[in-house]
């Protein structure tokens, strides 16, 4: 079997190989296009695809050979080579939808993790402030810490930026975080020395 010429003959050969033993997976699940062919045709297909700057893999499968690609861009290129424009359009649509869905899931997971971290930190801060209030009263704290402590108690769900914006004069997130860390240290000290009202 002689190697087809470049251009239309090569495109026709790839299309013929796909009709003989090609499958493509659902792009919503995974990216996989493969050809199950006799050894001579498989080797020729690999050469033809190399001519299109593609890098298919080839493995034996019983008495046949499997030629496959797993990259979405390469699958799209092969569909284009075969002039399977409708399939290419559907594949690209599914690919875009999958990418959007994956990006959205990553964003939601990241925001959920950040929210959980923020809630956990706020609970630790509130617990420390309540302990200081019970043991010594909030006026035990220096004025800058007392202001932050009272705002945190009054606005349990507020972010550090929001608490900082409520102060007069306003301070940034890192300044609020620094003050809350000091409050937690003071609470730990009160917890340790057994001070009571």
C-alpha positions in Angstrom: 0.0 0.0 0.0 1.7 3.2 -1.1 1.6 6.4 0.9 -1.1 8.8 -0.4 0.0 12.1 -1.7 -0.2 15.3 0.4 -3.4 17.3 0.4 -6.8 15.9 -0.6 -5.5 12.3 -0.9 -4.2 12.4 2.7 -7.4 13.8 4.0 -9.3 11.1 2.1 -7.1 8.5 3.6 -7.7 9.7 7.2 -11.4 9.8 6.5 -11.3 6.2 5.1 -9.4 5.0 8.2 -12.0 6.6 10.5 -14.8 4.9 8.6 -13.0 1.6 8.8 -12.2 1.6 12.5 -12.5 5.0 14.1 -14.3 6.1 17.3 -14.5 9.3 19.2 -15.5 9.6 22.9 -18.2 11.9 24.2 -16.2 15.2 24.8 -18.3 15.9 27.8 -16.6 13.0 29.5 -13.1 12.7 28.0 -11.1 13.5 24.9 -10.2 10.4 23.0 -10.2 9.6 19.3 -8.9 6.3 18.0 -8.5 4.1 14.9 -8.3 0.3 15.1 -6.6 -0.8 11.9 -4.4 -3.4 10.4 -0.7 -2.8 11.0 0.2 -1.5 7.5 -2.7 1.0 7.4 -2.0 2.1 11.0 1.6 2.8 10.3 0.6 4.8 7.2 -2.0 6.7 9.2 0.7 7.7 11.7 2.9 9.0 8.9 0.0 10.9 7.3 -0.9 12.5 10.7 2.7 13.4 11.3 2.6 15.2 8.0 -0.2 17.4 9.5 2.0 18.1 12.6 0.1 15.8 14.8 1.6 13.3 17.2 -0.7 10.2 17.5 0.3 7.2 19.6 0.2 3.7 18.4 -0.2 0.5 20.4 -0.9 -3.1 19.4 -4.4 -4.4 20.1 -4.8 -8.2 19.5 -3.9 -8.7 15.8 -4.6 -5.0 15.0 -3.0 -1.7 15.9 -4.6 1.2 17.8 -3.7 4.7 16.7 -5.1 7.4 19.1 -4.9 11.0 20.3 -6.1 12.3 23.6 -5.6 16.1 23.2 -8.7 18.1 22.4 -6.8 20.3 19.9 -5.5 17.3 18.0 -9.0 15.7 17.9 -10.3 19.0 16.5 -7.5 19.0 13.9 -8.3 15.4 12.8 -12.0 16.2 12.4 -10.9 19.2 10.3 -8.5 17.1 8.2 -11.4 14.7 7.5 -13.6 17.8 6.6 -16.1 16.5 9.2 -17.2 20.1 9.8 -20.5 19.4 11.5 -18.8 16.9 13.9 -16.1 19.5 14.5 -18.6 22.2 15.3 -20.4 19.9 17.8 -17.1 18.8 19.3 -15.9 22.4 19.7 -19.3 23.4 21.3 -19.1 20.5 23.8 -15.4 21.4 24.5 -16.3 25.1 25.2 -19.2 24.1 27.4 -17.0 21.6 29.3 -14.3 24.3 29.8 -16.8 26.8 31.1 -18.3 24.2 33.4 -14.9 23.2 34.7 -13.8 26.8 35.3 -17.1 27.5 37.0 -16.7 24.5 39.3 -13.1 25.5 40.1 -14.3 29.0 40.9 -17.2 27.8 43.1 -14.9 25.4 44.9 -12.3 28.1 45.5 -14.9 30.5 46.8 -16.5 27.9 49.0 -13.0 27.0 50.5 -12.3 30.8 51.1 -15.7 31.2 52.6 -15.2 28.3 55.0 -11.8 29.6 55.9 -13.3 33.1 56.6 -16.1 31.6 58.7 -13.7 29.5 60.7 -11.4 32.5 61.4 -14.4 34.7 62.4 -15.6 32.0 64.9 -12.1 31.9 66.5 -12.0 35.7 66.7 -15.5 35.9 68.2 -14.7 33.1 70.7 -11.6 35.0 71.8 -13.5 38.3 72.1 -16.2 36.7 74.2 -13.7 35.1 76.5 -12.0 38.5 77.1 -15.4 40.0 77.7 -16.3 37.3 80.3 -12.9 37.4 82.0 -12.0 41.1 82.0 -14.4 43.1 80.0 -13.7 44.6 76.5 -12.6 47.9 78.1 -9.6 45.8 79.3 -8.3 46.1 75.8 -6.5 49.1 74.4 -8.8 51.4 72.5 -7.8 50.3 68.9 -8.3 46.6 69.8 -11.6 47.3 71.6 -13.0 49.0 68.6 -12.2 46.1 66.3 -13.5 43.6 68.9 -16.8 45.4 69.3 -17.2 45.6 65.4 -16.4 41.9 65.0 -19.1 41.0 67.7 -21.7 43.4 66.0 -20.9 42.2 62.5 -20.1 38.5 62.8 -20.3 37.8 59.0 -18.4 40.9 57.9 -15.1 40.5 56.1 -11.9 42.0 57.4 -12.1 44.7 54.7 -15.6 45.6 55.8 -14.6 45.9 59.4 -11.6 48.0 58.4 -13.9 50.3 56.5 -16.2 50.8 59.5 -13.3 52.1 61.7 -12.6 55.9 62.0 -10.2 56.4 60.4 -10.6 53.3 58.2 -7.7 50.7 58.0 -6.9 47.9 55.6 -7.5 44.2 55.8 -3.9 43.5 57.1 -4.4 46.1 59.9 -7.6 44.5 61.1 -6.1 41.0 60.9 -3.1 42.2 63.0 -5.4 43.6 65.7 -7.6 40.5 65.7 -4.4 38.3 66.1 -3.4 40.4 69.1 -6.9 40.0 70.6 -6.6 36.2 70.2 -3.2 36.3 71.9 -4.6 38.3 74.8 -7.5 35.8 75.1 -5.0 32.9 75.2 -3.1 34.7 77.9 -6.3 35.2 80.0 -7.3 31.6 79.5 -3.9 30.5 80.9 -3.8 32.8 84.0 -7.3 32.0 85.3 -8.3 35.7 85.5 -12.0 36.2 86.3 -14.4 39.1 86.7 
